[in-house]
């Protein structure tokens, strides 16, 4: 199973730390933020990893290498200039291949078990009628109180609803969704989802466990304070 880790962002709100250190390498609980994801992915069976980079990307590759120290196999997609989410995937399609894959945002900290997605990936591989995308959702954080999408009773997503949830940064997609995007194009994921969801082609699930978006220096400091004394319990 393959996973794509988004690690190309500039991390503007984390300056001045990110002026010299890429955001995925900022230390959280004694290790780089991106390493938390790599360890969890490998434990869940996702050992083939594609990581995109842009800002200070050479530092990330130097720090992680080929991923063998974690039991992973890392392939690098160096964009030069960040292409956003859908654009980053389109740029790396040759590395991803033809099968559905997991994508993960490197600036999230969570206890979500990626192994929960393995059966859905198998269904997407075997059943052409299965949704083309699956998004993990979380309760709305204070910085995004109105949420992104609603969850229908049948497990599909809706653009509107009485209760909307926040996208967690973890999702499954079929590669065909990105083949129309010319390599090097900057494009976010939302336009793709806005087409899939009304057509009933995107499902979702709600994660109610630990989830933190590391977006500011204050958030990083607060989470470090919580994790450092009890890092093992947070793995």
N, C-alpha and C positions, 0 to 999 in steps of 0.2 A: 504494500500500500504506500502511496506517495502523499506527501504533504508539502505545501508551499507556505513558507514563512515570509510575511511582509516585514522587511527590515530596511527599507529605502528612505524612510521619512527623515526630515530635517530635525524634528523635535524642537520647534521654535519656542514653545512655552517652557521648555526645560533649559533654556539658556540661563547662565553662561556655561553650564556643564556640557551641553551638546555642541559648544563651539569647538571643543577639542576631542570629545568622546562621542561616538555615535550612540543614540538613545538605547539600542538593544544591548549595548555593553555596560550601561549604568548598573551599578551593583545593587542588588536587592537581597537581603537576607544572606549576604556573604558570597553571592555569585552573580554573574551577569544575568540580566532579565531574560535574555533569549535562551540561556541555558536551562532555565526552568521549563521552557516549552520543549526543548530538545529531549530532556530527560523523560518528560511525560509522554511525548510522542513515541519514543523508542519503547517505553514500557507497554504502550498500547499497541505495538506492532507496526508503527509507522517509522520505518528505518531509512527509506529513500526520501531525502529532504532536498527541496529546491529553495534556496534563500536568495531573495533579490536585494540588491544594495544600490545606493547612490551616494548620499552624503557620507564621507569618511568610510566608504565601503571596504577599502583595503585593510582597515583596522579590524573589521569584523571577520574577514577571511583569515587574517593572520591569527586572530584569537581562536577561531574554531577549526581551521584547517579542513580536513576531509571528514571530520566528525567521528573518526574511528574511536576516539577515546570514550565516546558515549555509546558506541555500538551503532552509530548512524553512518550513512553514506551521503555526504553533502555535495551537491552540485550548485555552482554559483551562477547567478544571473545578474551581471553588472550592467546597470542601465545608464550610468553616466549622469543623467538627470532623471529624477523620480518621475515615473509614469502613472502614478496613482494605482488604485487597486486592480480594476479590470485591465488597464493598460499594462500593468506589470505582469499579470498572468498571460496576456496575449503575447508579450515579448518573450516569454519562456515556454510557449506551447510545445516546442520541439522537445524540451526536457521533460515535460509532463506526460507526453504520450497520449494515448487514446482513451484511457480508462478514467472514470470519475476520481476526483482527488479531494483532499481536505486542504483548506486554506486557514491560516492562523495569523492573527495580528500579534506582532512581537511585543507591543507595548501594553499587553493585558496580563494581569496576574489572576489566576483562577485555580480552583481545585477540580475543575471539570475533567472527567475521565474520557479521554478521546477514544478509548476502546468501545464506548457506547455507540460510536458512529460506524464501526466496522460492519455490522449487519446491514445498515442502510447503504453503505458503499456496495456491498454484494448485490443488494436488490437493484441498485441503479445499474450495475453491470449486466445483470441477468434479465431485467424486465424493462423493455423500452417504453412501457406505459408509466413507469414510476416517475415522480417529479424530477425535473432537471436540476433542482437545487434544494438544499436543506440547510436551514439557518438555525443556529442555537441562539435563543433569546434569554434575556435576564430581566428581572424587575427594574423599572426605570430608576436610574441614579439621579441624585439631586441636580446634576448639571444638564440632564436631558429628561425632564419630568413628563413630557408628553409621548415619549416612546417613538418607535419606528413603524412597527407592524402589529396587527392583531393576529391571534391564533384562533382558527376556526375549530369547531367541535370535531371535525373530521381530520384534524392534523395539518391542514393546509393553512397558508398565510393569507391575510387580507390586508389591503392597503389601509382600510379604516375599520373601526369597531369600537365598542364601548370601552374595552380595555386593550390598550396597545402596550407593547413591550419594547425594550431596547435590544438592538442587535449586539451580541456578545463579542463578535470578532472571530467566530469559528463557523465555518460553513463548508458544505460539499457542493461540487459543481461538476457537470459534464463539460469536457473540454470544448465540445462543439459550440457552446455558447459564446466562445471568444474568437472563433475562427474568422469572423467578419471584420475583426479589428486589425487594422494594419499595424505591424510591429513598429514601435516607436510612438504610437498614438497615446496621448494622455487621456485617460478616461476612468471615472469612478465606477463603482459597482452598482450604485443606485439605479441608473437608467436601465440596466439589464433586469434587475429585480422588479422594477416598475412595469416591465413588459411581461415577465413570467407570472407574477402574482395574480393579476386579473384573469389570466388564462388558466389558473389552477395548476400551474406547473412548478410551484415552490411550496415545500412543507416546512414545518418548524417544530421546535420543542422548547420547553422552558427549563432553564437551570436556575435553581434557587439557592445554590451553595455559594462558596466564596467567589467573588468576582470584583476586580478592581481595575479601572482604567488609569494607568499611570500617565497623567497628562500634565501635572505641574510639579514643581520642586517640593511644594508642601505635601502633596500626595505621596511622593517618593519617600520623603523624610518620615511621614507618619507610618507608612507601611513598613519601612525599615525598622522603626522602633517596635512595631508589633511582632515582626518576624524574627529579628536577630536573637532574642533570648530563647526562642522555641522553633528554630528552623526545621528540625527533624519532623516536628508534628505537622508542619505545613506542606510537606512534600506530597 
